[in-house]
Every structure is written in structure tokens, then in C-alpha cells.
Amino acid sequence: MNDNLNDEKDIRLGDLLAGAEQPTTTSNDVIRSHVALMARTVVEQDRQPRKRRAGIIAAILAPTLLLGTAGAAYAASTINWGQFWFNAPEWAAWANEPDAVLTYTLPGGGTCEMRIGKVSYNPDPNRPAEVMADPRAESTARDFLRTNDVAQHVNIDAAIAKLRATAENSALDDDGKSVPFGKGTPNYSADVEYNIAMKDAVLQAVTDHVQSLGVPTIGLSFQSQEQCHGEQR
């Protein structure tokens, strides 16, 4: 693989992740949170084939691919749901010793294993003076992940409800056209909805715990990677 190409794509991923961490309005919180999670999922992937790596980056950078809602059943769709799944052929290096492991079953019967780790603290030095940050956020989040059963703290129903309350979502169909998807449209996937919601629910659980101890979460980040089997594509 061409190293210059890798460096350029790493810079684009870094810029995306940094942008996802910036203060934003409430209406954009779900979008930015999900962008950040997706970016972290792949930013540490060890040398992947050029074609796959480029495809992952394209999917992250395309806003129409980042949010989704789904119904409780499957139907004929013009959307290739594979664009929402980013199963790497191998675990990232950090995921071999994760801080937490979460397993869950998708509505369609498939199973996923999510590994969470590489907690870090890197607040924006140019943030407004009134936006407080605290280095304790890193150790607080890591301790939570290492000493708790994360599955007992995620609220998947609330995460799904939040996704469904989001304004109309769209994805690219087989012809490259932007089409709506979600509950009430011809295009929906319960598996896609559940997997997105699980990532959001983990993020919310960590955030809630850290903030409950009076520690701000500005600058806090962690990575997740999942391997799924039997998901709807």
C-alpha cells in the first residue's frame, strides 16, 4: 500500500474525528457522536487493503450514511445495507487487550462482539475559556469500563427512541441516489438500527457515569470495534 495514500487518509480521518468532538448544538449531538464512534472504530485499523480502506473512509465522510432508523421487520429495499457494517478482518492492536467487551444479539438473530478501549484525554486547546475539561475524565471512564458489566448500563431502548426521533434519514441506493430510510419507509433494517443504537448507548453510558461524578467529558474519547456474524446486509 502506498504510504503517502495512507498518510493522507489518516489526516482526513483525524480531521473528521476532531470535528466530531467540537461543541455543537443539541440537534447535531447524535450525528457528531455517531461520526466520532465510527471514526474511532477504523482510525486504528492496522494496514488494510487499499480498496477496503478507501471504502470505509468514503462511508464515514458521506453524511447520508451516518444515521439510520428502522422498523421491526425487513422489507425489500434498494439500499445495500452492507454500507453500514464495518467488520475489519482482524481486531485492531488495541482491541486485543480491551477495557470492556460487550456481546449482543441483533433483531434478525445475528450476533456481535464489541470491544471498547484506548481511552484518551485530548481536549481542544483552543476551546472557549468557559468550556471546562478535566484530565480525570480518562481514568474515570477507563475504570468504569474495566470494573462494570457495560451491558447492564446501556439503555438500548432509549438509544433506539432517540434515533427514531431524528429528522428524516437518507442513504444512497444502488443507483447512487439519496433515498429516505427508517420506520415508515420502504427502506429499513432492524439490524442496522440496533447496531447504531448500541454504539450510541455505550457512548451515553460512559458519558453519564463520568458526568455523574462531577467530571466534565470534554476531550474524552475511546474507541470501539465490533465483529458481527449473521447481520442483515
C-alpha positions, 0 to 999 in steps of 0.5 A, spaced: 500 500 500 502 506 498 504 510 504 503 517 502 495 514 500 495 512 507 498 518 510 493 522 507 487 518 509 489 518 516 489 526 516 482 526 513 480 521 518 483 525 524 480 531 521 473 528 521 474 525 528 476 532 531 470 535 528 466 530 531 468 532 538 467 540 537 461 543 541 455 543 537 448 544 538 443 539 541 440 537 534 447 535 531 449 531 538 447 524 535 450 525 528 457 528 531 457 522 536 455 517 531 461 520 526 466 520 532 464 512 534 465 510 527 471 514 526 474 511 532 472 504 530 477 504 523 482 510 525 486 504 528 485 499 523 492 496 522 494 496 514 488 494 510 487 493 503 487 499 499 480 498 496 477 496 503 480 502 506 478 507 501 471 504 502 470 505 509 473 512 509 468 514 503 462 511 508 464 515 514 465 522 510 458 521 506 453 524 511 447 520 508 450 514 511 451 516 518 444 515 521 439 510 520 432 508 523 428 502 522 422 498 523 421 491 526 421 487 520 425 487 513 422 489 507 425 489 500 429 495 499 434 498 494 439 500 499 445 495 500 445 495 507 452 492 507 454 500 507 453 500 514 457 494 517 464 495 518 467 488 520 475 489 519 478 482 518 482 482 524 481 486 531 485 492 531 492 492 536 488 495 541 482 491 541 486 485 543 487 487 550 480 491 551 477 495 557 470 492 556 467 487 551 460 487 550 456 481 546 449 482 543 444 479 539 441 483 533 433 483 531 434 478 525 438 473 530 445 475 528 450 476 533 456 481 535 462 482 539 464 489 541 470 491 544 471 498 547 478 501 549 484 506 548 481 511 552 484 518 551 484 525 554 485 530 548 481 536 549 481 542 544 486 547 546 483 552 543 476 551 546 472 557 549 475 559 556 468 557 559 468 550 556 471 546 562 475 539 561 478 535 566 484 530 565 480 525 570 475 524 565 480 518 562 481 514 568 474 515 570 471 512 564 477 507 563 475 504 570 468 504 569 469 500 563 474 495 566 470 494 573 462 494 570 458 489 566 457 495 560 451 491 558 447 492 564 448 500 563 446 501 556 439 503 555 438 500 548 431 502 548 432 509 549 438 509 544 433 506 539 427 512 541 432 517 540 434 515 533 427 514 531 426 521 533 431 524 528 429 528 522 428 524 516 434 519 514 437 518 507 442 513 504 444 512 497 441 506 493 444 502 488 443 507 483 447 512 487 441 516 489 439 519 496 433 515 498 429 516 505 430 510 510 427 508 517 420 506 520 415 508 515 419 507 509 420 502 504 427 502 506 429 499 513 433 494 517 432 492 524 439 490 524 442 496 522 438 500 527 440 496 533 447 496 531 447 504 531 443 504 537 448 500 541 454 504 539 450 510 541 448 507 548 455 505 550 457 512 548 451 515 553 453 510 558 460 512 559 458 519 558 453 519 564 457 515 569 463 520 568 458 526 568 455 523 574 461 524 578 462 531 577 467 530 571 466 534 565 467 529 558 470 534 554 476 531 550 474 524 552 474 519 547 475 511 546 474 507 541 470 501 539 470 495 534 465 490 533 465 483 529 458 481 527 456 474 524 449 473 521 447 481 520 442 483 515 446 486 509 
